[in-house]
Amino acid sequence: MPVSFSFEGFDYGVGILLPFAARSDTDRRILLQTIAPVWDGNEVWMITAGGALFAAFPHVYATMFSGFYLALFLLLLALIVRGAGFEFRSKRESTCWRSCWDWLIFFGSAVPALLWGVVVTNLLQGMRINDQMIYTGTFFDLLTPYTLIGGLTFFLVFTFHGASFLTLRLDQPEKVAGLRRMAKKIGLTAALVFVLFMSMTATSTDLFGKPLATILFLAAAASFLAAIAAIAGKKDGTGFILSSLAIVSTTAAFFSALFPRLIVSSLNPDWSLTIYNSSSSAYTLQIMTIAAFCILPVVLVYQGWTYWIFRKRINEKHLEY
């Protein structure tokens, strides 16, 4: 999950920036082309995480997907619209047609970026789960000041991540310079929100009571600040790596703070879902582990090869989308 957020994060960021970082149709097509070879592969990691959750922790899957039903419906709708936008926006020459799809791609990128933050923060803050592992709250119970700030933090960090990715992929020096300035502004805004997010995390969760989670969270903050400095100093590769590290560290901090819990119950801590009371049988977990060791390396090698093949910078000569 942490690595998948890093991969999918820059996809979301590029989609969010699409209507703002590029004015002409050609420039927008160039931006889309930077993620064209990888966006669908990155998205599969999220889908795979859902499937693995169903197989390994069916009670968590049932509780989470019922509790987050409306949120996940909106997320899936956004991802469907986003995928359709990538494929259909250039099928007609109409300016209105393409502009409409550009804003739908923005919607399909912004909504998941925001909702993932809301979901992750809810898992640690706690949900209204009773002793039967059933969510008893409503959709609006999930929207607290803390979870909304968490969603905004994820949104801004992913947007910065997308901007840092574009500085690596565009073969247009003037556009890259403009993206660096944009990334710096977004990054500084995200840093301020991240500070608020950290303070609310300290008061709303027990994350800072876990040494490993605390170290990871502080490492994420330091990595993000270093990423802003690197982008401002025209060290684009370093900035992207540090931005990726900040996302991975933040997500790892939350899940290490949860362990061995998977979803915290706000009604009674003893009713929380853990890796012990919500897992599948030992035999199922054994089969999944063997399958993962056999298949995962192949998938990683293939995806790494894809990134390597499409590593060159993009300009107006490489337009397909």
C-alpha positions, 0 to 999 in steps of 0.5 A: 500500500505505501509504494502503491500510493507513491506510484498512483500519487504522481498519476493523481498529481498530473491529473490534478494539474492538467487544467492549470499547468498547461494552457494549450491542447498540445501542452495538455496532451504532452502532460497526459503522455507522461503518464500514458504508459504507466497510469493503468498499471499503477491503478492496478496496485490499488485494485490488487490491494482490495482483492488481497484484503478480501482474501486475507482479512475478509472481516476488514474488507466487509466492515471497511467496504460497508462503512466507506460504501459511499466514499468508495463508490465515489472513488470508483466512479472517479477512477472510471471517469478518469480512465475514460478521459484518458482514452476519449479526450483526443477522439474529437477535435472539438475544443469543448469536448476536450476541455470537458474531458480535461476537467473530468480527468481533474475530477477523477484524480482529485477525488481519489487523492482526497478520499484516500486521505479520509480513509486512512485517517479514519482507520487510525482515528476510529470508526463506529464499529460494534462488537459484531464488527459492524459499522454503525455510523453514517457517511458523515460520521467519517467526515471529521475535521481531522479526516478532512485535513488528512484528505487535504494533506494527501491531495496537496502532497500528491499534487506536489508529487505530480509536479515533481514527476513532470519536471523529470518527464518534460523535454521543455525547459521553459515548462519545466521551470514553470513547473518548478515554481508551481511545485514550490508554491504547492509544496510550501502550502502542503508543508503548512497543512502537513504541520497542522495534520501532524498536530491533529494526529498527535491529539486525535490518534495514538500514533505518536505513542508508537516509536516506529510510527513516530520516527516514520512520520517525522522522516516523512516531514523531513523528506517532504521539506527536503523534496521542496528544497531539491525542486527549488534547487533544480535537482528534479530527480532528487526531489522526486525520490524524496517526495516518493519517500515522504509518501511511503513514510507517511503511509507506513507510519499510519499502518505501523501505528495501527499494528496489530489493529487494522481498523480502530473501533471508536466505541470500544478499543476491544472491538477493533479489528486486528490481524488476529480476529479478522484474518482468513484461515492459516491455510488461506494465508499460506497459499496467498504467501506462496502465490505472492512470492511467485507472482510479485517479483514477475510483476515488479520486474515487468513494471520496472521494465516499463518505466525503463523503456518509457524513461525518455523526456516527452515533447510535442513529437511524442503525442498519442493521447 
